[in-house]
Amino acid sequence: MKDIRRALISVSDKAGLVPFAQALATRGVAIISTSGTATELREAGIEVTLIEDLTGAAEMLDGRVKTLHPAVHGGILARRGNVDDMATLAERGIDPIDLVVVNLYPFQRLAGRRNVDEVELVENIDVGGPSLLRAAAKNFHDVAVVCDPERYGFLLAELDEHGGGLSLETRRELAGEAFAHTAGYDATIANWFADATDFPDRLFLELVKHTELPYGENPHQRAAYYAERGARRHALSMVQQHGGKAISFNNIADISAGRDIAREFTLPTCVIVKHKNPCGVAMGARIEEAYAKAQACDPQSAFGGVVVVNRPVTLALAEALASQFLEVVFAPGYAEGAAELLCARPNTRVLETRERRRSNPGEREFRRVLGGMLVQDYDMESEERDMMDVVSRRSPSEREWGDLTFAWRVAKHVGSNAIVIARDLATVGIGAGQMSRVDAVRIAVQKAQAPLEGTAMASDAFFPFADGVEVALAAGVAAVIQPGGSRRDGEVIEAADQKGAAMVITGRRHFHH
């Protein structure tokens, strides 16, 4: 057990600072501080020794140099059980420092802003703070370090429990937090410098645990959800849970997939997801209509699904949703009584998002593989009608154009090989994750709950043979949209022309594995 007699406090985030320092002072802890922190503490009536009085050297270079001095780092790094270390301190008149409380300049927060001034950002690269944290963490056998204001209460409670001291286990735990904090801080700075390079030689991720999860994909797998530090949004950013069981690993994966699809559209839209694939997507004049159309696409698969809507849930929609077994309802709001109605079903997780941002510009996608990571630009682009070419003899009607572009946007988010059949801005058949494209077409056709005459079909990549298109046209599909680029494009287009169908080429595929 190590007693805390002297503490160095220098913080950028001053949340909880005054009551924490007051609590230390009442326990007889002497406090040393830098100018900004000292001013706030003195205004609260707390006795403080300025760093410059300790070092005999005034702060310089507009505060760039404050704590980088042997009187500070010697007092932190000296090993209390080492005779030579303690003799050196005595010879130089340096007193040991037992507790270091530091949090860093807000580079991470500022770097996440758009159009931030480079000069301001560089001035918020902390030098002395990380040095203090690392020094204290290195000497954790003798020194305690705190870098998170949320830990103030924990530290005070332990001081009371142990009569003014901290256990080795606690000091080791706090040291680990400090090293993790400085590592993440440095990673953010390194990534900022690397932003000028599309794919730099080194890429660093800092993942912060957001929540523990009941289990992973399967009950025998442990799991937690981590958010990427610096991301402007993430799967659960600004999300409140109103009711239902604890959110699960698979729920989060499905919510993320549903949110990505819903962001493709501005009109009232409903997305129903199972195992990261949509089993129903629809737009409507009202959100209730959108849900009804999405549910009608594949009601069997929608059982136990995740429903994502881009409009607040009305009471009428809540009543319709409550009549089904659903894992999750995810919406940007709920009318009076709607959330309560859904929360009456204990197995349905009722989530509300206040996040309005549609995308993260420049976002990268990471996919874990054995011993490494695949990294790519996030597929956020969608081709517009004026970028596409009609290659068939017949051009699509305006209604067909609407269904083609709708199906194309949905297909981008369906597991490859992907086929989406749509009518009236709603999916009517989806074939996902197949090894052959013609099988994906067959599944989409078989899934349809109604005749397919006059429908539109989207394929996320080209048709290697004409057979997939022939199956669709035989079922009643009247218009097809696909990237093109196959050696047999001519045969595929001819198959459409023989049936009087329209075919549109986008020139770009959207695999989603």
C-alpha angles and dihedrals in degrees: 000000000000121000119225111228105148128032131189111209121186115152138168093191103058097186109139091358101127099048090044093051091044089053091051092048093051087054090057098257115150112225128216119187147169121251102268095045092041092054092056093046094048091050086058090052097255118143111238137177113218118232090234090057088053096047100032088228124104120229111269144191093038091305096313088122116044114118102024096110137111091241088063105034093037090055090051102041100042111115106231094211094049111096094203093050093051092045089054091052091049092048092052096039094244120151120211120255113219103184131035117194111185137150122181139247108277097256092137094054094045093046089060092060123094120246094007115176110255094217091054091046094050091050087056093060100110117219107165095041097059089045091056093046094049093046093051093043092050090054094045092137087072107015134055122215130197123187101163124067088212087071096059094091092047092052094048091049091053092047089055093045093053100036097256099327138101127223123241089243091058093046091050091049093049091047091055090051091051094051091047089050095051091043091054091045092052091045091056091051093047091049091050091055090045093053089091087067119067094217110009123203090251127033123186129201125195111197119190120200109248100177144344114247127216090239142323130261086313130028094251092059121086116222148175135180118241126190122213112248110239096021110134090220139004138185094281101026112142091356124147123194113217099182150333135073124324111290113259138217092254092045091058092048091051094044090053091050092048094048091052091054095044090053089063090072137055100191119081104294137180125197123190114196134193122178092349093304126101116243092182135014126172144159123213144172086255130023091245089059092048091053093048091052093046092048091049092058095073112349093173094057092041089067106110092006135142115253118205120184130180095214132061115275110253122210089253091053091046089055090052092047092047090058090064133063105248132171096207140007111199119186143150091244146338131237118237109292095008097101091043091053092052093043088060085076101074096199095055116088109217111203131181125196126203092184111118100172111113099202148355108245111227093010117164127214120225125201121186116227131170107305095345151037135259111218126192142153111277110256098242101141125099123190116240126220094258089058093057132085127220105221100173126085090246120061120218118261118240090260090050091049089056093050093043095054091043092051091045092055091049094047090059088069099042120098112262133286083048133181124176123186116194143180129182092000094305133103115247099174134015128188113191141181099003126155092223126042096221090057089052088054092049091051092048090051093046092049093057114113094200139033112291100218110140097009128139125232132204127197120195092217137017125291108250090200135017092247096090093053091044091055091050095046091048088056092053105269108152104185133034133195121193140148097251122206100125120134085235097050089122092058091046093051091046090054089056093047092050089059095040091246126149120240128194126192118208098186094223132074129216110207112182110187 
